[in-house]
């Protein structure tokens, strides 16, 4: 339901893979919120994640995201939110959301089938907010559920797949160009090349490459990218094949090789999460 997942859109999320959680119970989310709140308070006493000179209340909310599932076998998504309010204006102060993170598993059936019953598979974690809060929340989950968090990078190969897949998606308004960003290696200074393609031109190219609608092959992705490279070389005499693809931006979503994602279309949210779940599972295995 778009209205229930709208808060996920147009925010920058950092990606992590997570090993299965041991003895995690969706029925105990309120208990987990209380325990995590106490853990954060203890960390606060050590001077972590606190604004200097300001006393803050940290409220923790843990809730279910039942819409973020790909199949009946998937575990419902779990949302963790941290909000703050100052002690001085505690009575009339509105809470300020400072950090959000959520676990999900979209079409992660292969992983779920291969773990014991005591484990819950939520292999993909996305965080928005200060890294200090991500570290504290991640530390609590790792200690409580014997799991492990790991930053999830996106390879140039996966980025090229995203470029092809998202180019073929239909959206109501295609006002934004498809942009590919390439990093030039072996230079004493950082140099990026930005390559913008009109969305209708990119879609027309993909339609000539894709043989079977609804199915994508590695060969089709390679041909699509090679055509873009050839066009760029014809105009600028630069071989993009010698560079590294580091970012893809389309009307559907944008993704960076460092594991940064931004969702732009709610109707394609599940499809993007399916691909990210697959990447997270491959890193765990």
Number of C-alpha atoms within 10 A of each C-alpha: 10 13 7 12 13 13 10 20 16 14 14 17 22 23 24 23 25 26 23 22 20 17 13 18 12 16 9 11 18 14 11 22 19 15 15 22 19 15 15 21 17 12 14 15 10 10 11 14 16 16 9 7 6 10 13 17 15 20 20 22 17 21 17 17 17 14 13 22 20 19 13 10 15 21 25 22 21 20 19 20 18 21 17 18 19 16 12 11 9 12 9 8 12 12 15 13 15 14 19 21 22 21 23 28 32 27 22 24 16 11 20 20 11 9 12 10 10 11 18 22 25 27 29 28 27 23 23 20 17 12 13 13 21 17 12 18 18 19 15 17 18 17 10 16 16 15 17 18 19 16 16 22 19 21 18 17 15 17 21 21 22 23 26 23 18 23 24 20 12 12 14 7 7 14 12 14 17 24 19 20 18 21 18 16 13 9 8 6 7 9 11 14 16 12 16 16 15 13 19 15 13 19 19 12 18 21 15 10 18 19 12 9 8 8 9 15 11 11 10 18 21 16 15 22 18 14 15 16 16 16 12 15 14 10 8 9 10 14 12 20 13 11 16 18 24 21 26 26 24 24 22 25 21 23 23 20 18 15 18 20 24 18 22 19 18 20 12 16 18 17 16 20 20 19 15 26 22 19 20 27 20 12 17 16 7
